[in-house]
Amino acid sequence: MVGDQSITARVRAILSDRADVAERRMMGGMCFMVAGHMCCGASGDRLMVRVGREAYPSVLREPHVRPLDLGGRRPAGYVLVEREGFGSEALLRWWVDRALAVVAALPSR
């Protein structure tokens, strides 16, 4: 399943002022790599967000959030957010900023 193009366009707009962003098709959608690290993207009609291993258990308890499932594997640190959880631009930006903070704390690639 290819990521929803409207989600991809919205995320692209938020990240447009960064020079360290690359787009890659993966995990059934479009993934935005920031500074060489997976950050966020569109997977079907959901938003994929890197939240980090430490925050993962608590983020799963938030509304409209579920684990990212890759053929039965659930990588800790990544979640899917249902459309209701990022419907407004403010909510989408909040999720993208959250993923950017996780990526910023990772070692350089």
C-alpha positions in Angstrom: 0.0 0.0 0.0 1.4 3.3 -1.0 1.3 6.1 1.5 -1.5 8.6 1.2 -0.2 11.4 -1.0 -2.0 14.1 1.0 -0.2 13.0 4.1 3.1 13.0 2.3 2.5 16.5 0.9 1.6 17.8 4.4 4.7 16.3 6.0 6.8 17.5 3.1 5.6 21.0 3.6 6.5 20.9 7.3 10.0 19.6 6.5 10.6 21.9 3.5 12.9 24.3 5.2 15.4 21.5 6.2 18.4 20.6 3.9 18.9 17.2 5.6 15.7 15.5 4.5 15.4 12.6 2.0 12.3 10.7 0.9 12.3 7.0 0.5 9.6 4.5 -0.4 9.6 1.9 2.3 7.3 0.0 4.7 4.4 0.3 2.3 4.5 4.0 2.1 6.8 7.1 2.0 9.4 7.6 4.7 11.1 10.9 5.5 14.7 10.4 6.5 16.2 13.3 8.5 20.0 13.4 8.8 20.1 9.8 7.6 17.6 8.5 10.2 14.1 7.3 9.7 11.9 10.1 11.1 8.2 9.9 10.0 6.1 9.2 6.9 2.9 8.0 5.4 1.8 4.4 5.6 -1.5 4.0 3.9 -3.8 6.5 5.5 -1.8 6.7 8.7 1.1 8.7 9.9 4.2 6.7 10.9 6.2 8.4 13.6 9.5 7.6 15.3 8.9 8.2 19.0 11.9 6.4 20.5 12.2 3.2 22.5 11.9 4.9 25.9 8.6 6.8 25.0 7.2 3.9 23.0 5.1 2.2 25.8 3.5 5.5 27.0 2.9 6.7 23.4 0.9 3.5 22.7 -1.6 4.5 25.4 -2.3 7.8 23.6 -5.5 8.2 21.5 -5.4 7.1 17.9 -2.0 5.4 18.2 -1.1 1.8 17.5 2.1 -0.1 17.0 3.8 -0.1 13.6 3.4 -3.7 12.3 5.8 -4.9 9.6 4.6 -8.4 8.7 4.2 -9.5 12.3 7.3 -7.5 13.6 6.6 -4.5 15.7 9.7 -2.3 15.9 9.9 -0.6 19.3 10.1 3.1 18.9 7.8 3.5 15.9 4.0 4.0 15.9 1.2 4.6 13.5 -1.2 7.4 14.2 -4.7 7.2 12.8 -6.0 10.1 10.7 -8.1 11.5 13.7 -4.8 11.9 15.6 -3.2 14.3 13.1 -6.2 15.9 11.3 -5.3 19.5 12.0 -2.0 21.1 10.9 -1.2 21.8 14.5 -1.5 18.1 15.4 0.5 17.0 12.4 3.2 19.4 13.2 3.2 18.3 16.9 3.8 14.6 15.8 6.5 15.6 13.2 8.3 17.8 15.8 8.2 14.9 18.2 9.9 12.6 15.7 12.4 15.3 14.9 13.4 15.6 18.5 14.0 11.8 18.7 16.1 12.0 15.5 18.1 15.0 16.8 19.2 12.9 19.9 20.6 10.1 17.7 24.3 9.9 16.8 25.3 11.4 13.4 25.3 9.3 10.3 
